[in-house]
């Protein structure tokens, strides 16, 4: 037997999604017949619909983001200009 008076009231509520669709469920939230209107739900939140752009946090990613635009990295001494002059000669 469960102790009396220690359990929350479990009752039926209506949940309204962001697109306006409604469904009934049982919950301890609010009172019997209350309406819970969601601001964010799985139909609109970027984490569930593929819009999340997670920041890269690894050391190589940070280095590549910071120095990836430098054109002289990984090039032969003299750069592209020296190669063009050699091919023209």
C-alpha positions as CSV (number, residue, x, y, z in Angstrom):
1,X,0.0,0.0,0.0
2,X,1.2,3.5,-0.9
3,X,1.4,6.1,1.8
4,X,-1.5,8.6,1.5
5,X,-0.7,12.3,0.7
6,X,2.9,11.9,-0.5
7,X,2.2,11.4,-4.3
8,X,1.4,14.3,-6.6
9,X,-1.9,14.4,-8.3
10,X,-1.8,12.7,-11.7
11,X,-4.4,14.0,-14.1
12,X,-5.3,14.7,-17.8
13,X,-3.9,17.9,-19.5
14,X,-3.9,19.1,-23.0
15,X,-0.6,19.9,-24.7
16,X,-0.5,22.4,-27.6
17,X,2.5,22.2,-30.0
18,X,4.0,25.2,-31.8
19,X,2.1,24.3,-35.0
20,X,-1.2,24.4,-33.2
21,X,-1.8,20.6,-33.0
22,X,-3.1,19.4,-29.7
23,X,-3.0,16.1,-27.8
24,X,-4.1,14.9,-24.4
25,X,-1.8,13.3,-21.9
26,X,-1.5,12.5,-18.2
27,X,0.8,14.6,-16.1
28,X,1.5,16.1,-12.7
29,X,1.8,19.6,-14.2
30,X,-1.0,22.1,-13.4
31,X,-4.6,21.0,-12.7
32,X,-7.1,18.7,-14.3
33,X,-8.0,20.1,-17.8
34,X,-5.2,22.7,-17.9
35,X,-3.6,23.6,-21.3
36,X,0.2,23.5,-21.7
37,X,1.3,25.6,-24.6
38,X,4.9,24.8,-25.8
39,X,7.3,27.5,-27.0
40,X,9.7,24.9,-28.4
41,X,9.0,21.3,-29.4
42,X,10.6,18.6,-31.5
43,X,8.9,19.8,-34.7
44,X,10.6,23.2,-34.5
45,X,13.7,23.0,-32.4
46,X,16.9,23.1,-34.5
47,X,18.4,20.2,-32.6
48,X,15.7,17.9,-33.9
49,X,15.2,19.3,-37.4
50,X,18.8,19.4,-38.5
51,X,19.5,23.1,-38.1
52,X,22.1,22.8,-35.3
53,X,25.5,24.1,-36.2
54,X,27.7,22.8,-33.4
55,X,31.0,24.7,-32.9
56,X,34.1,22.7,-33.4
57,X,36.2,22.6,-30.3
58,X,39.1,20.3,-31.1
59,X,42.6,21.8,-31.2
60,X,43.1,21.0,-34.9
61,X,39.8,22.6,-35.8
62,X,40.6,25.7,-33.9
63,X,44.0,25.9,-35.6
64,X,42.5,25.4,-39.0
65,X,39.8,28.0,-38.4
66,X,42.4,30.5,-37.2
67,X,45.1,30.0,-39.7
68,X,43.4,28.2,-42.6
69,X,43.2,31.3,-44.7
70,X,47.0,31.9,-44.8
71,X,48.0,30.9,-48.3
72,X,51.7,30.5,-47.6
73,X,51.2,27.5,-45.3
74,X,52.2,24.2,-47.0
75,X,53.7,25.8,-50.1
76,X,57.2,25.6,-51.5
77,X,59.6,28.5,-50.9
78,X,59.0,31.2,-53.3
79,X,55.2,30.6,-53.5
80,X,53.1,30.5,-56.6
81,X,54.7,33.5,-58.2
82,X,58.1,31.8,-58.4
83,X,56.5,28.8,-60.1
84,X,54.8,31.0,-62.7
85,X,58.1,32.8,-63.5
86,X,59.9,29.4,-63.9
87,X,57.2,28.1,-66.3
88,X,57.3,31.3,-68.4
89,X,61.1,31.2,-68.8
